[in-house]
Amino acid sequence: MGLAPLLVTDARRVRRVALTGGIATGKSYVRGRLETMGIPTLDADTVAREVVHPGAPAFAAVISRFGSAVVSDDGSLNRRALAAIIFADPEARRELERIVHPAVRLATERWFASLDPTRHPVAVAEIPLLFETGRHTEFDAVIVTVSSRSTQMHRLLARQGMTETDARQRLDAQVSDEERLRGATCVIDTDGTFADTDAQIQAMVGGWQAGSG
């Protein structure tokens, strides 16, 4: 899939780009490479962890819904226990999203607004559940990372504590690549080598800089 034009730069605001893709498709790697190229980036997963710190309104709402079983001994959120619940129960997952996503969205909006467009004409927010939350239409461009399901499984099983059942549940809980690709401005295929992925990223950013992508 070729590079579709990024909207004409408006000097009054940063051009907002979303980075998304299925689990274990290399989103964080792409974001890291963009960061090293001087492009401001935000990880929505990091923001999601911050909004459920003890004392935050979203934390209280999560505990109210899921109970003390998702609280660790130190009083923080027990993410492993929560994950076991939400990936086994689609409705529980949707309820968690209804609690967390508004807070993440607000924090993301504030981050974009804090950037100086004269220094950073483009900024990228990595949002794994971009299409699941219907936010893809809010951005000037959408980057989608893709890889084969076998590659995703291999990467997931390499993660500490991840079982094959856990991996399949996470893969099955997400929207299809076909749905993401329909809303993509640019696609980065990460099935190849790091050098292959880097070349795609460089071509994309070169297009932005030239005003053609």
URFEN-V308433 format. One record per run of one state. SS is the DSSP state (H for helix, E for strand, L for the rest). FROM is the first residue (numbers start at 1). LEN is the number of residues. Records with the same first field share a line. If there is no record, write none. Layout:
BEGIN
SS->FROM-LEN + FROM-LEN
END
This chain:
BEGIN
L->1-14 + 22-5 + 37-3 + 51-6 + 67-1 + 72-5 + 78-1 + 87-3 + 115-7 + 127-9 + 139-2 + 147-2 + 158-6 + 173-4 + 183-3 + 190-4 + 211-3
E->15-7 + 40-4 + 71-1 + 77-1 + 122-5 + 141-6 + 186-4
H->27-10 + 44-7 + 57-10 + 68-3 + 79-8 + 90-25 + 136-3 + 149-9 + 164-9 + 177-6 + 194-17
END
